[in-house]
Amino acid sequence: MIKQLRPYQQTALNTLRQRLKQTTHPLLVTASVGAGKSLILSELLLDMERAGYRALCLTMNSTLIEQNAETYRIQGGNPGIYCAALESKDIHQPVIFASPHSIVKGLPDIPLNLIVIDECHGVDGNNPNTMYMRILNHYGFKAQEAQRSFRIVGLTGTPYRGKGISIVGASQFFKEEVCNISTSYLIGENFLVPALFGLTHADSFDYSKLRVNNMGKFNQSEVQAVIDKNERLTAEIMREVQAVVENGRNGAFIFAATRKHCEECARALPNGQWAIITGETPHHERKEILAAAKLGAIRYLISVNCLNVGVDIPNFDVCAWLRPTESLVLYTQGIGRVLRLHPSKISSLVLDYAQNLDRHGDIDDPIINQALQPGPENEQEYIIPCYTCGTNNTVHARRCIGVIDDSRCNHYFEFKECHKCREQNDITSRHCRNCETELIDPNAKLSRLKAETFEVQLDRAKYFVTSTGLTAFYYAINAKAPIVEKFYFKSQKALNIFYAKFLRVHVTNASDYYMKMQNLSAMNEMINSPNMKTPHTLICKMNDKNEIVIVKKVFQTNSSE
């Protein structure tokens, strides 16, 4: 059945058509996950077929090639597929959907008027020897020889390379962005669900000592060494992911670090409910696995270096990161897998056990910034306004997520000042964003923690529950004024915070109360039960408002954050 364009898709298509007539330079369409890029490009390619022109649509992923070609066929086109993985080399149709790996090996000598590149952030216009540039230069030269009009259009939801360097501009291959269909727009218009970052109880893998090689990648053997040193942690994380899924979620994408790590994850999950997909998984097997996941037969999809694009499993609503990624593109695409609409979900949940948010949190990315938006007014304890632009941020924000004159607000709540130029930088930055001076002191984090924290020995504690939340009063020995801790119940985000920061720490059978957190009687029963634990010591520090903040709670038999 032919699909009708949404209003924003029609607007993007109309603008693109107009600019293709007015200019010859490469054009960029920025469209977030769920924006319907395949429909936009199908309508553009139909224009070419109906006008008697020829076009090529390049896509790295074989599943995405198949999906794009099928959408084009449904819309009324006659697609050809040129892809070794799909066992097809059809160059006779006016519009060809192809893998650049297959095309570049033979560079079929066919005249073209248009090349469309899906997921075009992979194009490096500064290196003529790359696969994409060899293809583009070959067909551009052929068109010039035949005196044909020739255009290039790129589509992506992540219009940057590396640490957020834009792929569009006067010095870039794509000279002009014709439209930007952002994640925040699609969430606001109810075309995507919002992403929430969950508070993980299990420890995270410490990948902080990893260094990238001259290709900008982490060394896989070094990554695996970190995992091997924490062999019990993978199973612990999988138990937490399973508990999250079984308590009201549908399914989880699990991004592991290596093939061996995928297998470690699988051993800790229920038999028959998981599947592993890697780059070596045959196309037909991958297709069967994804179909089973879409039906709910598989609830855990474990992968390494794939499933970031070309995957449409709208019922899945959790993604768990156990691998570090140096690529903001991959991180954003991974989060995007769980934003699609489905009748059974109102939000998606991101669980980061690899500190990727710290690694990429100061980047102007719409998905990450949307996920960091503060909750509703009943979470006022967790909201702070920016002193510069007034935008509300969560208390966890390091840099304001507001926008001033189309640029990210420069106000930092926490920052590291460059000793050379005094520029403010994110606290995880290794080099100054202004002058590139090295900022990291390996011992700074440890010494700062020791200097700022202090211990409070407790005499007793009191807990009170109301319909809006729980308040804890911790009384230090010989002190009249208590240290107060508050949690709220009126949103899913607030409940996640309460469960992770209080229930899992204070109550031995916390999972029994997971579905009862908004039940006043159950919460009163809990605080008066023998399973309720009270810490004997608090590790605290002072915040910027001169208030005491609890960093860690120490109990008789164990300590928990």
C-alpha positions, 0 to 999 in steps of 0.5 A: 500500500502506497504511503502518504508523506507526512507534512514535514516530509513533503516540505523537505522533499519540495525544498530538495526538489527546488534546490536541485534545480537551482544548484549543482553542489552536493546537498544534505538532508538531515533527518533523525531516526524515525523521520522516514528517510526511505520515503523521502528518498523514494519519492525523489528517486521516483521523480528521476524514473518518471523523467527518464533519468537514471539514479543510484542509491548507495547504502552500506547495510544490506538490510537497509538496501533491501528495505529502501528498495522495497519502499521504492517498489511500494511507492510505484518504482522499479528498483534494481539491486546491486549487492553481493550480500543479496546475491543480485547485480541488476543494473538494468533498472532506471533506479539501482539500490546498491552497496558501495562495496559491490559497486566499487569493485566493478564500477558499472559503466552506466550513465547516472544523473543522481547519486543518493547516499543514505547514512552519508556521514561516512563520506570523507570528501577530503580523501579521493581514494576512499570508496565513496569518493572513487564512486562519486568521482567516477560517475561525475566524470562520466556525466561530464563526458556525456554532458549530462546533469549530475547531482549528489544528495546525502541523507543522515540522522547524524550529520557529523564525524568524529567528536561532532565535526559537522559534515556540511559547510563551505569547506566540507563535501556537502555544501548545503543542508536543505532541511533538518528534521530533528529528534526533538521535533519528532518527539514533540510531534509524537512521531518518536518516544522520548529517551530516558537515561536510567540510573544503573545499580550495577557497576560500570566497566572502567574503560577510562584508561583506553586510548584510541589508535591512529585510526581513532579506534579503541584497540579490541584486545585492550577492551577485552582485557578490561572485560576479562578483569571484571568477569563477574560484572557482565553477568551482574549487568545482564541480571539487571537488564533482565530485571528491567525488561521483565518489569514492564519493558519489551526487549533490549538491544545489548551492545557488547564489546567483542564477539567473546563478550557477546557470548558472555552476555548470552550465558547470563540470559534466559535460554531461547530469549536471546540472539547474537548478531555480528558482522559475520552473521549471514543475511538470511539468518540476520533477517530471521532473528530480527523477524523473531525479535519484532514478534517478541519471541526474542527479547534480547538482541546482542551485537557488536559493531552492528544493529546501529542502522538498518534495524526496525524493531519498534517494540524494543524499548531498552538499549544497554551499552556494555562497550565503549564507543569512540564514535558519537555517530554509533552512540547516537544511532544505537540510542535511536534504535529504541525511539520508534513508536509502538503501541506498547511503549511511551518511552525508551530507556538507555542503560550505559555501563560503559561511561559513554555519556560521560565520554560524549555528553558535551556534544551538541547532539539532539538525541543526547540533549533530548534525553537529558531534558529535565522531567515535569514540574513534580521533579523540581528537586532535580531541576536547576535553571541555567544562569545564562539563558534560563533553560531548565537542566537536570541536577546531573547536567554539566553543561546547559542544554539550552540554545541561544541564536542557533548555538549551544549555550556555553554555560557550564555547571561543572567545568575544567578550566584550561590553565593556558587560555582559561577556556571552560571545558567539560570535566571529562575533556582531555584537551582544551576545546579552544587551544588543544592544551592537554587538560587531564591529570591522572590523579586529579579525580582521586585527589579531588574526591579525597579532598571534598568528601567527609564522613558522618556517623549516624545515630538513627534515621527516620523515614516518612512516606506520602502520596508524593514521595519518600523523605529520609532524615539521617541524624548524626551522633550528637547532632540536632539537625538531620541530613535530609534526602527526598525522593518523588513518585509522580513520574517514571523518571523519579521512580527510576531514581528512587528505585536505584538510589534508595530501594536497591540500597536500603531494602534486601528484597527490593524487587518485591516492591518494584511494581508497588512504588506508588502504593502508599500502604506497600511503601509504609509496610516496607519502611517498617519491615525487618528487610529495611536497612539503615546506614551507620555512616554517610560519605558526604560532600558540600555542593555549590549551594553549601548543602550536604550531598550524600555520596555513599551509604555504608551499612553493617555488612556492605556498602552501596552507592 
